[in-house]
Amino acid sequence: MLIKKPRDIKSSDITPESVYLDRRKLLQAAGLSGTAMLLPQAARPGDIPARYKKLEGVIKSHYSTSREPNSFEDVTTYNNFYEFGTKKSDPVDNSGNFKPQPWSVTIDGEAEVTGTFGLEDIVGPHTLEERIYRLRCVEAWSMVVPWIGIPLGDLLKRFKPTSKAKYVAFETIMRPGEMPGQRRSILDWPYREGLRIDEAMHPLTILATGLYGVALPNQNGAPLRLVIPWKYGFKSIKSIVRISFVETMPYTSWSDTLPREYGFYANVNPEVDHPRWSQARERPIGAGFFAAKIPTLMLNGYADQVAGLYTGMDLVKNF
Amino acid sequence: MSFPTTRQVRWLIKPAWFLACLTPFTWLTLAVFELAGLSLGADPIEETQHFIGIWALRLLLITLALTPIRLLTAQAWVIQLRRMTGLFVLFYVSVHFLNYLVPDQGLDWGAIVEDIVERPFITLGTAALTCLIMLGITSTNGWRRRLGRRWQKLHRLVYVVGILACTHFWWQVKLDTLEPTVYAGILAVLLGSRIVSYKRSKG
Protein backbone atom coordinates (compact mmCIF):
# COMPACT_ATOMS: atom_id res chain seq x y z
CA MET A 1 0.00 0.00 0.00
CA LEU A 2 1.15 3.45 -0.85
CA ILE A 3 1.74 5.32 2.37
CA LYS A 4 3.62 8.51 1.90
CA LYS A 5 4.04 11.56 4.01
CA PRO A 6 2.41 14.65 2.62
CA ARG A 7 5.04 16.37 0.59
CA ASP A 8 6.73 19.30 2.25
CA ILE A 9 5.42 22.64 1.20
CA LYS A 10 8.11 24.64 -0.40
CA SER A 11 8.09 28.41 -0.25
CA SER A 12 7.60 28.42 -3.98
CA ASP A 13 4.27 26.67 -3.48
CA ILE A 14 2.97 29.47 -1.37
CA THR A 15 2.85 32.16 -3.98
CA PRO A 16 2.64 30.59 -7.39
CA GLU A 17 1.67 34.02 -8.64
CA SER A 18 2.54 33.47 -12.27
CA VAL A 19 0.51 30.29 -12.46
CA TYR A 20 -2.12 31.68 -10.25
CA LEU A 21 -2.78 34.80 -12.27
CA ASP A 22 -2.77 32.93 -15.53
CA ARG A 23 -6.36 31.88 -15.55
CA ARG A 24 -6.29 30.77 -19.15
CA LYS A 25 -3.71 28.14 -18.35
CA LEU A 26 -5.67 26.95 -15.35
CA LEU A 27 -8.82 26.74 -17.33
CA GLN A 28 -7.10 24.77 -20.03
CA ALA A 29 -5.72 22.44 -17.41
CA ALA A 30 -9.23 22.04 -16.17
CA GLY A 31 -10.44 21.25 -19.64
CA LEU A 32 -12.71 24.23 -19.55
CA SER A 33 -11.18 26.37 -22.25
CA GLY A 34 -13.82 25.50 -24.80
CA THR A 35 -16.63 26.35 -22.46
CA ALA A 36 -14.99 29.34 -20.88
CA MET A 37 -17.15 31.68 -22.86
CA LEU A 38 -20.30 29.97 -21.71
CA LEU A 39 -20.86 31.60 -18.38
CA PRO A 40 -23.07 29.62 -16.08
CA GLN A 41 -26.64 30.61 -15.72
CA ALA A 42 -27.05 33.42 -13.23
CA ALA A 43 -28.23 32.26 -9.83
CA ARG A 44 -31.96 32.63 -9.47
CA PRO A 45 -32.69 34.82 -6.50
CA GLY A 46 -36.15 33.46 -5.73
CA ASP A 47 -37.70 35.15 -2.74
CA ILE A 48 -35.03 37.00 -0.84
CA PRO A 49 -36.29 38.98 2.13
CA ALA A 50 -35.55 42.69 1.78
CA ARG A 51 -33.73 42.83 5.13
CA TYR A 52 -30.62 41.29 3.58
CA LYS A 53 -28.11 43.84 2.32
CA LYS A 54 -27.49 43.61 -1.40
CA LEU A 55 -23.82 43.35 -2.37
CA GLU A 56 -22.64 45.63 -5.16
CA GLY A 57 -19.92 45.25 -7.78
CA VAL A 58 -20.01 41.47 -7.91
CA ILE A 59 -18.41 39.88 -10.96
CA LYS A 60 -19.07 36.43 -12.32
CA SER A 61 -16.48 33.68 -12.27
CA HIS A 62 -15.44 30.89 -14.60
CA TYR A 63 -15.09 28.67 -11.57
CA SER A 64 -18.86 28.51 -11.16
CA THR A 65 -20.67 25.28 -11.88
CA SER A 66 -23.44 25.20 -14.44
CA ARG A 67 -25.66 23.23 -12.09
CA GLU A 68 -28.86 24.87 -10.99
CA PRO A 69 -28.46 26.40 -7.52
CA ASN A 70 -30.72 25.42 -4.65
CA SER A 71 -33.40 27.90 -3.67
CA PHE A 72 -32.58 30.70 -1.24
CA GLU A 73 -34.89 28.97 1.20
CA ASP A 74 -33.04 25.63 0.99
CA VAL A 75 -29.70 27.34 1.41
CA THR A 76 -30.78 29.40 4.41
CA THR A 77 -33.00 26.98 6.33
CA TYR A 78 -31.09 23.71 6.10
CA ASN A 79 -27.77 24.29 7.81
CA ASN A 80 -25.23 22.64 10.03
CA PHE A 81 -23.95 25.35 12.36
CA TYR A 82 -23.67 23.73 15.79
CA GLU A 83 -23.02 27.09 17.47
CA PHE A 84 -26.77 27.63 17.05
CA GLY A 85 -27.85 24.04 17.75
CA THR A 86 -27.44 20.61 16.23
CA LYS A 87 -30.67 20.38 14.24
CA LYS A 88 -30.74 21.56 10.63
CA SER A 89 -33.43 24.11 11.47
CA ASP A 90 -31.65 25.43 14.58
CA PRO A 91 -29.33 27.89 12.80
CA VAL A 92 -32.17 29.79 11.13
CA ASP A 93 -34.33 29.57 14.27
CA ASN A 94 -31.68 30.55 16.82
CA SER A 95 -29.40 33.03 15.05
CA GLY A 96 -31.68 36.06 15.20
CA ASN A 97 -29.75 37.71 18.05
CA PHE A 98 -26.34 37.24 16.48
CA LYS A 99 -24.62 40.53 15.58
CA PRO A 100 -22.23 40.24 12.63
CA GLN A 101 -21.54 44.00 12.70
CA PRO A 102 -19.13 45.45 13.67
CA TRP A 103 -16.63 42.67 12.99
CA SER A 104 -12.89 42.32 13.11
CA VAL A 105 -10.48 39.57 12.23
CA THR A 106 -7.11 38.93 13.87
CA ILE A 107 -4.33 37.83 11.55
CA ASP A 108 -1.36 36.36 13.39
CA GLY A 109 1.44 33.83 13.25
CA GLU A 110 4.11 33.34 10.63
CA ALA A 111 3.56 36.42 8.49
CA GLU A 112 5.20 39.79 8.05
CA VAL A 113 1.98 41.70 8.49
CA THR A 114 -0.18 40.82 11.48
CA GLY A 115 -2.80 42.57 13.57
CA THR A 116 -6.51 43.01 14.01
CA PHE A 117 -8.44 44.41 11.08
CA GLY A 118 -12.00 45.52 10.55
CA LEU A 119 -14.06 43.51 8.11
CA GLU A 120 -13.93 46.38 5.60
CA ASP A 121 -10.10 46.32 5.66
CA ILE A 122 -10.14 42.56 5.12
CA VAL A 123 -12.58 42.43 2.23
CA GLY A 124 -12.57 46.00 0.89
CA PRO A 125 -9.49 45.85 -1.36
CA HIS A 126 -10.80 42.82 -3.26
CA THR A 127 -13.35 42.43 -6.01
CA LEU A 128 -16.32 40.33 -4.97
CA GLU A 129 -16.96 37.33 -7.19
CA GLU A 130 -19.97 35.10 -7.49
CA ARG A 131 -18.87 31.47 -7.20
CA ILE A 132 -21.61 28.92 -7.76
CA TYR A 133 -20.18 25.85 -6.06
CA ARG A 134 -21.34 22.38 -5.30
CA LEU A 135 -21.44 21.75 -1.55
CA ARG A 136 -21.09 18.18 -0.31
CA CYS A 137 -21.79 17.56 3.36
CA VAL A 138 -20.02 14.69 5.12
CA GLU A 139 -23.55 13.48 6.00
CA ALA A 140 -24.05 12.49 2.32
CA TRP A 141 -26.30 15.30 1.16
CA SER A 142 -25.44 18.08 -1.24
CA MET A 143 -26.51 21.49 -2.48
CA VAL A 144 -25.45 24.04 -5.03
CA VAL A 145 -24.83 27.46 -3.53
CA PRO A 146 -24.21 30.78 -5.31
CA TRP A 147 -21.62 32.19 -2.91
CA ILE A 148 -20.17 35.66 -3.10
CA GLY A 149 -16.67 36.14 -1.86
CA ILE A 150 -13.02 36.75 -2.49
CA PRO A 151 -10.24 34.28 -3.24
CA LEU A 152 -8.63 33.47 0.11
CA GLY A 153 -5.18 33.33 -1.48
CA ASP A 154 -5.41 36.94 -2.64
CA LEU A 155 -6.17 38.01 0.90
CA LEU A 156 -3.48 35.87 2.56
CA LYS A 157 -0.78 37.21 0.26
CA ARG A 158 -1.39 40.73 1.56
CA PHE A 159 -0.06 39.61 4.95
CA LYS A 160 3.15 38.19 3.43
CA PRO A 161 3.32 34.76 5.03
CA THR A 162 6.87 33.62 5.75
CA SER A 163 8.42 30.32 4.70
CA LYS A 164 7.42 28.91 8.09
CA ALA A 165 3.75 29.27 7.24
CA LYS A 166 2.97 25.67 6.29
CA TYR A 167 -0.66 25.72 7.40
CA VAL A 168 -3.42 28.25 7.91
CA ALA A 169 -5.62 27.93 10.99
CA PHE A 170 -9.06 29.49 11.36
CA GLU A 171 -11.22 30.19 14.38
CA THR A 172 -14.93 30.97 14.79
CA ILE A 173 -16.13 33.66 17.16
CA MET A 174 -16.98 32.63 20.75
CA ARG A 175 -20.23 34.29 21.82
CA PRO A 176 -22.31 31.95 24.00
CA GLY A 177 -24.68 34.85 24.70
CA GLU A 178 -25.68 35.05 21.07
CA MET A 179 -24.89 31.47 20.06
CA PRO A 180 -26.93 29.13 22.26
CA GLY A 181 -25.19 26.02 20.94
CA GLN A 182 -21.94 27.20 22.52
CA ARG A 183 -23.49 26.93 25.99
CA ARG A 184 -23.22 23.15 25.76
CA SER A 185 -19.84 21.57 25.22
CA ILE A 186 -20.77 19.46 22.19
CA LEU A 187 -17.49 20.47 20.58
CA ASP A 188 -14.53 22.09 22.29
CA TRP A 189 -15.48 25.67 21.39
CA PRO A 190 -14.50 27.78 19.61
CA TYR A 191 -14.80 25.86 16.36
CA ARG A 192 -11.45 25.61 14.63
CA GLU A 193 -10.41 24.52 11.19
CA GLY A 194 -7.26 24.45 9.13
CA LEU A 195 -5.81 23.99 5.69
CA ARG A 196 -2.42 23.26 4.28
CA ILE A 197 -1.17 26.55 2.88
CA ASP A 198 -1.26 25.33 -0.71
CA GLU A 199 -4.90 24.37 -0.22
CA ALA A 200 -5.60 27.78 1.28
CA MET A 201 -3.87 29.48 -1.66
CA HIS A 202 -5.73 27.49 -4.28
CA PRO A 203 -7.89 29.77 -6.43
CA LEU A 204 -11.02 27.69 -5.74
CA THR A 205 -10.78 28.45 -2.01
CA ILE A 206 -12.75 31.54 -1.11
CA LEU A 207 -13.76 33.61 1.86
CA ALA A 208 -17.47 34.20 1.38
CA THR A 209 -19.26 37.33 2.54
CA GLY A 210 -22.55 36.66 0.83
CA LEU A 211 -24.78 34.38 -1.16
CA TYR A 212 -27.51 34.93 -3.69
CA GLY A 213 -26.34 38.52 -4.16
CA VAL A 214 -26.84 39.54 -0.53
CA ALA A 215 -24.71 39.64 2.62
CA LEU A 216 -24.43 36.27 4.38
CA PRO A 217 -27.40 35.48 6.60
CA ASN A 218 -26.38 34.71 10.20
CA GLN A 219 -27.20 31.02 9.82
CA ASN A 220 -24.77 30.72 6.91
CA GLY A 221 -21.77 32.05 8.83
CA ALA A 222 -22.07 35.84 8.75
CA PRO A 223 -20.19 37.93 8.12
CA LEU A 224 -17.21 35.95 6.85
CA ARG A 225 -16.79 32.24 6.21
CA LEU A 226 -14.57 29.88 4.34
CA VAL A 227 -15.73 27.86 1.32
CA ILE A 228 -13.60 25.00 0.03
CA PRO A 229 -15.74 23.26 -2.57
CA TRP A 230 -13.76 20.02 -2.87
CA LYS A 231 -13.88 19.29 0.86
CA TYR A 232 -16.74 18.20 3.09
CA GLY A 233 -18.76 21.13 4.34
CA PHE A 234 -17.47 21.07 7.90
CA LYS A 235 -14.08 22.34 6.68
CA SER A 236 -15.76 25.55 5.54
CA ILE A 237 -15.63 27.29 8.93
CA LYS A 238 -18.12 30.07 9.63
CA SER A 239 -18.08 33.48 11.35
CA ILE A 240 -14.28 33.70 11.30
CA VAL A 241 -12.46 35.97 13.79
CA ARG A 242 -8.92 34.63 13.57
CA ILE A 243 -6.66 33.51 10.76
CA SER A 244 -3.25 32.22 11.83
CA PHE A 245 -0.26 31.20 9.75
CA VAL A 246 1.26 28.22 11.52
CA GLU A 247 4.14 25.81 11.01
CA THR A 248 2.49 22.57 12.16
CA MET A 249 -0.87 20.96 11.45
CA PRO A 250 -3.36 22.89 13.58
CA TYR A 251 -6.16 21.60 15.83
CA THR A 252 -9.32 21.10 13.81
CA SER A 253 -12.59 20.61 15.65
CA TRP A 254 -14.11 17.54 14.02
CA SER A 255 -10.98 15.56 13.25
CA ASP A 256 -9.57 16.11 16.72
CA THR A 257 -12.89 15.29 18.41
CA LEU A 258 -13.62 12.12 16.40
CA PRO A 259 -10.39 11.22 14.60
CA ARG A 260 -11.71 7.85 13.48
CA GLU A 261 -14.62 9.45 11.62
CA TYR A 262 -13.29 12.77 10.35
CA GLY A 263 -9.90 13.54 8.89
CA PHE A 264 -7.86 16.71 8.67
CA TYR A 265 -8.08 16.68 4.89
CA ALA A 266 -11.78 15.77 4.63
CA ASN A 267 -11.58 15.72 0.86
CA VAL A 268 -14.80 14.55 -0.77
CA ASN A 269 -14.05 10.99 -1.81
CA PRO A 270 -16.69 8.47 -2.89
CA GLU A 271 -14.24 5.62 -2.30
CA VAL A 272 -13.57 6.33 1.36
CA ASP A 273 -16.67 5.64 3.43
CA HIS A 274 -17.48 7.24 6.72
CA PRO A 275 -17.40 4.42 9.30
CA ARG A 276 -21.18 4.71 9.68
CA TRP A 277 -22.36 5.43 6.16
CA SER A 278 -21.33 5.18 2.55
CA GLN A 279 -19.93 8.24 0.79
CA ALA A 280 -20.46 6.78 -2.69
CA ARG A 281 -23.71 8.64 -3.29
CA GLU A 282 -25.35 11.80 -2.07
CA ARG A 283 -28.87 13.12 -1.75
CA PRO A 284 -29.39 16.39 -3.60
CA ILE A 285 -31.34 18.68 -1.29
CA GLY A 286 -34.45 20.23 -2.78
CA ALA A 287 -35.05 17.46 -5.31
CA GLY A 288 -38.13 16.18 -3.53
CA PHE A 289 -39.22 12.97 -1.89
CA PHE A 290 -38.63 10.51 -4.68
CA ALA A 291 -35.49 11.94 -6.25
CA ALA A 292 -32.76 9.36 -6.65
CA LYS A 293 -29.41 9.75 -4.95
CA ILE A 294 -26.66 10.86 -7.28
CA PRO A 295 -23.11 9.52 -7.43
CA THR A 296 -20.58 11.53 -5.45
CA LEU A 297 -17.68 12.71 -7.58
CA MET A 298 -14.02 12.47 -6.61
CA LEU A 299 -13.04 15.73 -4.90
CA ASN A 300 -16.67 16.77 -5.40
CA GLY A 301 -16.10 17.13 -9.13
CA TYR A 302 -13.15 19.51 -8.71
CA ALA A 303 -10.49 16.84 -9.25
CA ASP A 304 -9.21 18.44 -12.45
CA GLN A 305 -8.36 21.59 -10.56
CA VAL A 306 -7.17 20.25 -7.20
CA ALA A 307 -6.03 16.62 -7.55
CA GLY A 308 -2.49 17.94 -8.06
CA LEU A 309 -2.42 19.12 -4.46
CA TYR A 310 -2.47 15.51 -3.32
CA THR A 311 -0.07 13.83 -5.75
CA GLY A 312 1.59 10.85 -4.10
CA MET A 313 -0.61 10.97 -1.03
CA ASP A 314 -2.62 7.99 0.13
CA LEU A 315 -6.10 9.49 0.31
CA VAL A 316 -7.43 6.47 2.19
CA LYS A 317 -4.98 7.07 5.00
CA ASN A 318 -5.16 10.85 4.77
CA PHE A 319 -8.93 10.95 4.58
CA MET B 1 -59.86 4.90 42.72
CA SER B 2 -62.36 4.22 39.97
CA PHE B 3 -61.93 1.86 37.06
CA PRO B 4 -63.45 2.10 33.60
CA THR B 5 -65.88 -0.63 32.67
CA THR B 6 -64.99 -3.28 30.09
CA ARG B 7 -67.43 -1.58 27.75
CA GLN B 8 -65.71 1.81 28.21
CA VAL B 9 -62.31 0.30 27.54
CA ARG B 10 -63.52 -1.45 24.44
CA TRP B 11 -65.63 1.26 22.84
CA LEU B 12 -64.06 4.45 24.16
CA ILE B 13 -60.53 4.09 25.43
CA LYS B 14 -59.20 1.68 22.82
CA PRO B 15 -60.52 3.63 19.79
CA ALA B 16 -59.20 6.87 21.31
CA TRP B 17 -55.83 5.22 21.92
CA PHE B 18 -55.79 3.94 18.35
CA LEU B 19 -56.33 7.47 17.01
CA ALA B 20 -53.71 8.84 19.39
CA CYS B 21 -51.15 6.30 18.18
CA LEU B 22 -52.01 7.16 14.60
CA THR B 23 -51.56 10.92 15.08
CA PRO B 24 -47.83 11.09 14.26
CA PHE B 25 -48.42 9.10 11.08
CA THR B 26 -51.30 11.39 10.10
CA TRP B 27 -49.10 14.44 10.71
CA LEU B 28 -46.35 12.89 8.60
CA THR B 29 -48.71 12.07 5.73
CA LEU B 30 -50.01 15.64 5.66
CA ALA B 31 -46.47 17.01 5.81
CA VAL B 32 -45.22 14.76 3.00
CA PHE B 33 -47.92 16.17 0.72
CA GLU B 34 -47.46 19.66 2.21
CA LEU B 35 -51.10 19.81 3.32
CA ALA B 36 -52.56 21.80 6.20
CA GLY B 37 -49.58 24.15 6.09
CA LEU B 38 -47.20 21.36 7.15
CA SER B 39 -43.84 20.74 5.53
CA LEU B 40 -40.83 18.52 6.03
CA GLY B 41 -38.34 21.20 4.95
CA ALA B 42 -35.45 20.95 2.56
CA ASP B 43 -34.65 17.29 3.17
CA PRO B 44 -38.01 15.49 3.49
CA ILE B 45 -36.52 11.98 3.34
CA GLU B 46 -34.16 12.59 6.25
CA GLU B 47 -36.88 14.38 8.23
CA THR B 48 -39.31 11.51 7.63
CA GLN B 49 -36.70 9.01 8.73
CA HIS B 50 -35.98 10.82 11.96
CA PHE B 51 -39.60 11.67 12.72
CA ILE B 52 -40.99 8.19 12.20
CA GLY B 53 -38.02 6.59 13.95
CA ILE B 54 -38.34 8.73 17.05
CA TRP B 55 -42.08 8.03 17.27
CA ALA B 56 -41.45 4.30 16.93
CA LEU B 57 -39.05 4.55 19.87
CA ARG B 58 -41.48 6.64 21.92
CA LEU B 59 -44.30 4.16 21.34
CA LEU B 60 -41.98 1.29 22.20
CA LEU B 61 -41.15 2.95 25.52
CA ILE B 62 -44.86 3.60 26.13
CA THR B 63 -45.55 -0.09 25.45
CA LEU B 64 -42.88 -1.03 27.97
CA ALA B 65 -44.31 1.46 30.47
CA LEU B 66 -47.80 -0.10 30.52
CA THR B 67 -46.90 -3.03 32.78
CA PRO B 68 -45.18 -0.88 35.44
CA ILE B 69 -48.10 1.57 35.24
CA ARG B 70 -50.49 -1.25 35.94
CA LEU B 71 -48.43 -2.41 38.90
CA LEU B 72 -48.16 1.09 40.31
CA THR B 73 -51.78 2.16 39.81
CA ALA B 74 -53.61 -1.15 39.95
CA GLN B 75 -55.40 -0.08 36.76
CA ALA B 76 -55.46 -3.51 35.16
CA TRP B 77 -57.20 -2.32 31.97
CA VAL B 78 -54.11 -0.45 30.72
CA ILE B 79 -52.65 -3.82 29.80
CA GLN B 80 -55.37 -4.11 27.16
CA LEU B 81 -53.62 -1.32 25.27
CA ARG B 82 -50.32 -3.16 25.17
CA ARG B 83 -50.79 -5.30 22.06
CA MET B 84 -52.19 -2.43 20.02
CA THR B 85 -49.35 -0.13 21.00
CA GLY B 86 -46.81 -2.82 20.24
CA LEU B 87 -48.32 -3.35 16.80
CA PHE B 88 -48.09 0.37 16.18
CA VAL B 89 -44.40 0.13 17.00
CA LEU B 90 -44.09 -2.53 14.30
CA PHE B 91 -46.03 -0.31 11.90
CA TYR B 92 -43.83 2.76 12.58
CA VAL B 93 -40.61 0.76 12.32
CA SER B 94 -41.85 -0.72 9.03
CA VAL B 95 -42.49 2.77 7.64
CA HIS B 96 -39.03 3.78 8.90
CA PHE B 97 -37.50 0.81 7.06
CA LEU B 98 -39.56 1.35 3.88
CA ASN B 99 -38.57 5.02 3.84
CA TYR B 100 -34.95 3.86 4.01
CA LEU B 101 -35.44 1.24 1.26
CA VAL B 102 -37.39 3.25 -1.29
CA PRO B 103 -36.99 7.04 -1.10
CA ASP B 104 -33.60 6.99 0.64
CA GLN B 105 -31.80 4.12 -1.08
CA GLY B 106 -33.94 3.94 -4.24
CA LEU B 107 -34.03 0.14 -3.82
CA ASP B 108 -30.33 -0.11 -4.61
CA TRP B 109 -29.95 -3.60 -3.14
CA GLY B 110 -26.17 -3.60 -3.36
CA ALA B 111 -26.00 -0.48 -1.21
CA ILE B 112 -28.71 -1.77 1.14
CA VAL B 113 -26.96 -5.09 1.77
CA GLU B 114 -23.66 -3.28 2.26
CA ASP B 115 -25.31 -0.97 4.80
CA ILE B 116 -26.91 -3.81 6.74
CA VAL B 117 -23.71 -5.84 6.82
CA GLU B 118 -21.15 -3.10 7.33
CA ARG B 119 -22.84 -0.37 9.33
CA PRO B 120 -23.47 -1.53 12.88
CA PHE B 121 -26.31 0.91 13.58
CA ILE B 122 -28.19 -0.32 10.51
CA THR B 123 -27.44 -3.95 11.45
CA LEU B 124 -29.00 -3.31 14.85
CA GLY B 125 -32.01 -1.58 13.32
CA THR B 126 -32.61 -4.49 10.98
CA ALA B 127 -32.29 -6.95 13.87
CA ALA B 128 -34.84 -4.95 15.88
CA LEU B 129 -37.27 -4.98 12.96
CA THR B 130 -36.82 -8.76 12.56
CA CYS B 131 -37.65 -9.26 16.24
CA LEU B 132 -40.66 -6.97 15.98
CA ILE B 133 -42.01 -8.91 12.99
CA MET B 134 -41.80 -12.14 14.99
CA LEU B 135 -43.59 -10.50 17.89
CA GLY B 136 -46.21 -9.03 15.56
CA ILE B 137 -46.95 -12.37 13.89
CA THR B 138 -47.27 -14.17 17.22
CA SER B 139 -49.33 -11.40 18.81
CA THR B 140 -52.68 -13.03 17.96
CA ASN B 141 -54.74 -14.97 20.51
CA GLY B 142 -54.31 -18.10 18.40
CA TRP B 143 -50.51 -17.94 18.52
CA ARG B 144 -50.63 -17.13 22.19
CA ARG B 145 -52.63 -20.30 22.85
CA ARG B 146 -50.48 -22.44 20.60
CA LEU B 147 -47.21 -21.30 22.15
CA GLY B 148 -48.41 -21.54 25.71
CA ARG B 149 -45.65 -20.79 28.20
CA ARG B 150 -43.16 -20.25 25.40
CA TRP B 151 -45.18 -17.22 24.25
CA GLN B 152 -44.23 -15.27 27.37
CA LYS B 153 -40.58 -16.15 26.84
CA LEU B 154 -40.66 -15.19 23.18
CA HIS B 155 -42.28 -11.87 23.94
CA ARG B 156 -39.51 -10.95 26.34
CA LEU B 157 -37.72 -10.20 23.06
CA VAL B 158 -39.30 -6.77 23.36
CA TYR B 159 -36.65 -5.94 25.99
CA VAL B 160 -33.98 -6.81 23.44
CA VAL B 161 -35.77 -4.63 20.89
CA GLY B 162 -35.63 -1.73 23.36
CA ILE B 163 -31.88 -2.12 23.80
CA LEU B 164 -31.34 -2.51 20.05
CA ALA B 165 -33.45 0.56 19.30
CA CYS B 166 -31.68 2.81 21.81
CA THR B 167 -28.25 1.66 20.62
CA HIS B 168 -29.33 2.16 17.00
CA PHE B 169 -30.27 5.74 17.84
CA TRP B 170 -27.08 6.33 19.86
CA TRP B 171 -24.76 5.09 17.12
CA GLN B 172 -26.57 7.07 14.46
CA VAL B 173 -26.03 10.55 15.89
CA LYS B 174 -22.96 12.44 14.84
CA LEU B 175 -21.85 13.91 18.13
CA ASP B 176 -24.64 15.28 20.30
CA THR B 177 -25.78 12.26 22.33
CA LEU B 178 -28.11 14.17 24.68
CA GLU B 179 -31.33 12.95 23.06
CA PRO B 180 -30.35 9.26 22.75
CA THR B 181 -29.11 9.41 26.34
CA VAL B 182 -32.53 10.58 27.55
CA TYR B 183 -34.27 7.71 25.73
CA ALA B 184 -31.73 5.17 26.94
CA GLY B 185 -32.25 6.47 30.48
CA ILE B 186 -36.02 5.96 30.24
CA LEU B 187 -35.45 2.45 28.88
CA ALA B 188 -33.08 1.71 31.76
CA VAL B 189 -35.75 2.75 34.28
CA LEU B 190 -38.39 0.61 32.55
CA LEU B 191 -36.14 -2.45 32.37
CA GLY B 192 -34.97 -1.82 35.92
CA SER B 193 -38.58 -1.90 37.12
CA ARG B 194 -38.82 -5.47 35.77
CA ILE B 195 -35.78 -6.52 37.72
CA VAL B 196 -37.20 -4.97 40.88
CA SER B 197 -40.57 -6.70 40.53
CA TYR B 198 -38.87 -9.99 39.60
CA LYS B 199 -36.75 -9.84 42.75
CA ARG B 200 -39.81 -8.98 44.84
CA SER B 201 -41.77 -11.90 43.44
CA LYS B 202 -38.84 -14.20 44.28
CA GLY B 203 -39.09 -12.74 47.64
Interface residues (C-beta under 8 A of the other chain):
Chain A: N70 E73 D74 T77 Y78 Y82 T86 K88 S89 E139 W141 R184 I186 L187 T257 L258 D273 R276 W277 S278 A280 R281 R283 I285 G286 G288 F289 F290 A292 K293
Chain B: V32 G41 A42 D43 P44 I45 E46 T48 P103 D104 Q105 G106 D108 A111 E114 D115 E118 R119 P120 F121 W171 Q172 K174 L175 D176 L178
